[in-house]
C-alpha cells in the first residue's frame, strides 16, 4: 500500500460549519473504508493548513477518486502528496548509481 499525505484547508462552507469538523472526519473514515483507503491519521493544525491527513491506498487512482469524492462535498480543498516511509526511501536510494 502506498502512503499519501493530504494537506487541507476549510472552504467558506467548511469554516461556516466548523463545529461539525470532527463528525465530518468520522464520515471521511467511513468513506475511506468503502473506497479501499486506510486512514492513518487526521489532525487539525495551526498555520498554513487546517488539517493534515495520512492515508494508505493501493494506487494513485484509488486515492485520487477518494480525494475527488471528499472534495465534492465542498468542505475542504486539498493538496495530495505521495509519501515514502524510511524503508521505501532507502530502497529508492539503493537504486541510485555509484
C-alpha positions as CSV (number, residue, x, y, z in Angstrom):
1,X,0.0,0.0,0.0
2,X,1.2,3.5,-0.9
3,X,1.3,6.3,1.7
4,X,-0.2,9.7,0.9
5,X,-0.1,12.9,2.9
6,X,-3.0,15.3,2.3
7,X,-2.9,19.0,3.3
8,X,-6.4,20.5,3.6
9,X,-7.9,24.0,4.1
10,X,-11.5,24.7,5.0
11,X,-13.6,26.3,2.3
12,X,-16.1,29.0,3.2
13,X,-18.7,26.3,3.6
14,X,-16.4,24.2,5.8
15,X,-15.5,27.0,8.1
16,X,-19.1,28.1,8.5
17,X,-19.9,24.6,9.7
18,X,-16.6,24.1,11.6
19,X,-18.5,22.7,14.6
20,X,-19.1,19.6,12.5
21,X,-15.5,19.0,11.5
22,X,-14.9,16.0,13.8
23,X,-18.1,14.4,12.6
24,X,-17.1,15.0,9.0
25,X,-13.7,13.3,9.8
26,X,-15.7,10.3,11.0
27,X,-17.6,10.3,7.7
28,X,-14.3,10.5,5.8
29,X,-13.0,7.4,7.7
30,X,-16.2,5.5,6.8
31,X,-15.9,6.6,3.1
32,X,-12.3,5.6,3.1
33,X,-13.1,2.1,4.2
34,X,-15.6,1.8,1.4
35,X,-13.1,3.1,-1.1
36,X,-10.3,0.7,-0.1
37,X,-8.3,3.5,1.6
38,X,-6.9,3.3,5.1
39,X,-6.9,6.4,7.3
40,X,-3.6,6.6,9.2
41,X,-4.3,9.9,10.8
42,X,-6.4,13.1,10.6
43,X,-5.1,16.0,12.7
44,X,-6.2,19.6,12.9
45,X,-3.3,22.1,12.7
46,X,-2.3,25.8,13.2
47,X,-0.6,27.6,10.3
48,X,-0.9,27.4,6.6
49,X,-3.2,24.3,6.6
50,X,-6.2,23.5,8.7
51,X,-5.8,19.7,8.6
52,X,-3.1,17.2,7.8
53,X,-4.1,13.7,6.9
54,X,-2.3,10.5,6.1
55,X,-3.9,7.7,4.1
56,X,-2.8,4.4,2.6
57,X,-4.2,3.3,-0.7
58,X,-3.3,0.6,-3.2
59,X,-2.6,3.1,-6.0
60,X,-2.8,6.7,-7.2
61,X,-6.1,6.1,-9.0
62,X,-7.8,5.0,-5.8
63,X,-6.6,7.9,-3.7
64,X,-7.4,10.3,-6.5
65,X,-11.0,9.1,-6.7
66,X,-11.4,9.2,-2.9
67,X,-10.0,12.7,-2.8
68,X,-12.3,13.9,-5.5
69,X,-15.3,12.4,-3.7
70,X,-14.3,14.2,-0.5
71,X,-13.8,17.4,-2.4
72,X,-17.2,17.2,-4.0
73,X,-18.7,17.7,-0.5
74,X,-17.4,21.2,-0.6
75,X,-15.9,21.5,2.9
76,X,-12.2,21.4,2.2
77,X,-9.7,22.0,-0.6
78,X,-6.8,19.6,-0.6
79,X,-3.3,19.1,-1.8
80,X,-2.1,15.5,-2.0
81,X,1.4,14.2,-2.0
82,X,2.8,10.7,-2.4
83,X,4.8,10.0,0.8
84,X,7.6,7.5,1.5
85,X,8.5,5.6,4.6
86,X,12.1,5.3,5.7
87,X,12.3,1.8,4.3
88,X,10.8,2.9,1.0
89,X,13.2,5.8,0.8
90,X,16.2,3.5,1.5
91,X,15.0,1.3,-1.4
92,X,14.9,4.3,-3.7
93,X,18.3,5.5,-2.6
94,X,19.7,2.0,-3.3
95,X,18.7,2.4,-6.9
96,X,21.0,5.5,-7.3
97,X,24.1,5.0,-9.5
98,X,27.5,4.9,-7.9
